[in-house]
Amino acid sequence: MSHSLRADPAVSDVHIVWITAGLSCDGDSVAVTGATQPSIEDVLSGAIVGLPRVHLHNPVLAYDVGEDFIKIMRDAADGRLGTFVLVVEGSIPNENIHGDEGFWAGVGIDPATGQPIKTTEWVDRLAPKAAAVIAVGTCATYGGIPAMAGNPTGAMGLPDYLGWNWKSSAGVPIVCVPGCPVQPDNFMETVTYLLFQLAGKAPMIPLDGSLRPKWLFEQTVHEGCDRGGYYESADFATKYGQKQCIVKLGCYGPVVNCNVAKRGWMNGVGGCPNVGGICIGCTMPGFPDKFMPFMEEPPGAKMSSTAVVMYGRTVRALRQFTQQQLNQEPSWRHPRPELTTGYREEG
């Protein structure tokens, strides 16, 4: 990305306006409360040096409710709130497929019509005014489960709705932090980066081709998984609860861009493969359809694991032989009266 954020040096306060009115379960809002690197409290309390003063407006966590909360969204849309980052949680329904009858999702009431304000209307009004836009969770980033084949809503991710080349008023592309739900620290780290960027203290956030922060999603689950060594020696689990590689149980870790195996879930603890759960690819744009049926060995894994078996068995045998040798002390270590280390006195 060659663009640089046009930061306003006078920005001292930044609002985070968080919409949960998409199609989802609010699981990302719940997950983010467990972040520790940094925590929500660290960001809001000013504990991180160099950040602007941050005001969070999330309907799950807010003190303001009802029209008091909607007023914040109205002020942001009308340019009265000041600098803000828009966070969208939940997939965006297609409101053009049901004619004039009803709507799929909305929040708040339009005082002029007395009708609910559609989620799509809020996105249309807020996104152009935001300094940056973050899609949090797989539903908002790529559509997720509400967008799977056969759904009646025509649901999609935020980049599908706004356009994959869309940029904010400050020149920032949509930032996607996928996960079902999002890994808490991945989201808070991304928010913190953008806040530093708004303050003019960081370059344009580096994103991959799927608009994910590169440094968080450039490696695969397999590359950070502590079960990876078992794969190379063709030592596969045959049932849940075993310690070996779980690719034959349906794990897509070797091809999924995600850092949860390395980062863990909270305080470095947990994460799908770390606790024996297969990776089902929830951080990928093709989720869930391209990863189904779950809990069956992926087609590519059948070929690759078969190919590695011969090599792996040989490697395992050689390593076991070497390990046995290394687990034995050299013969010269003994309490007998003779010196057998090979030492020779000179002269």
C-alpha positions, 0 to 999 in steps of 0.5 A: 500500500503506497498511500499514507494517512492524511492525519490531522495533527490537531486530532486529540480525540477519536471515537469508535462507532461500532455497529452490531446491526449486521447479521451475526451473533455479537460474538465478536463484541463479547470476544474482544472483552477478553483482549489483553494485548492491549486490553480495551481498558488500556486503550480507553484509559490512556495507558498506552503512550502516544494514543489519542483519547479514545471514546468507545461506542459499542451497543453491547458495552455502552452505558447509553441505550436506545435513542441516546446511543442512536444519537451518537450514530446520527452525530457521526453521520452528520459530521458532528461527532468529530474524528471517528473509526467505524467498526462493523460487526455482522454481515451486510444483507442485500436489501435490493432483493425483496422489493418494498416489503420489509427489510433484513436488518436495521437499528434505530427509527427514522423520525421522518418516516417512523420506520426502522433505519436499515443497516445498509443505510447506516453504512452508507451514511457513516462509512464516507465520514469515517477516518477508517473502517474496520470489519470485525469478525468473519461475518463482517469481513467476508459474509461468514455463516449468514452468507453461506449457500442457500441463505435467503438474505443475499448476505455479504461482507463489507468489502463486497458491499462497499467495494474491495477497492473502497477507501475512507476519507483519509485514504485507508482501505477497509481493514478486515480482521476475520475470525469466528469470533475474532481473536481478541488481541488481533482486533485490539492490536489492529485498532491500536495500529490505526489509532497510532496512524491517525495520530501520524505516528505509524505508516499506512497499515499493511494489508494482504490481498484479502484486506487482512493485517499482513503481520497477523495473517501472513502465516498459516495455522500449521506454521505456528502449531505445536503439532506441526512436528508430528505432521512432518514425521507422518504421526497423525491422530486417529481420534480426538484427544490425542497429541499428534497432528489432527489433519486427518480429523479434518484440520485445514491448518496447513492452508489457513491464514491465521495466527491463533495456534501461535498467539493462543486465545487469551494471555497466550492460552488456548486456540483451536489446535492447541486444545485439540480442535480442528481448524475449519478455516474461519479466517478465510474468505471461502468460509464456511462453504469451501471447508465443508463438510467439517470434521472430514479429512480435507481432499488436499490432505489425503494426497499430501499426508499420503505422500509424507507417510513414506518420508515421515516413517523413515524420518521418525525411525532415524530420529528415534535411533538418534534419540536413543543414542543421545539419551546415553551418556558417553562411556568415560563418565564413571567412578572407576579409578582409571581416566578414560576420557582420552586426555593425554598429558603433553611431554 
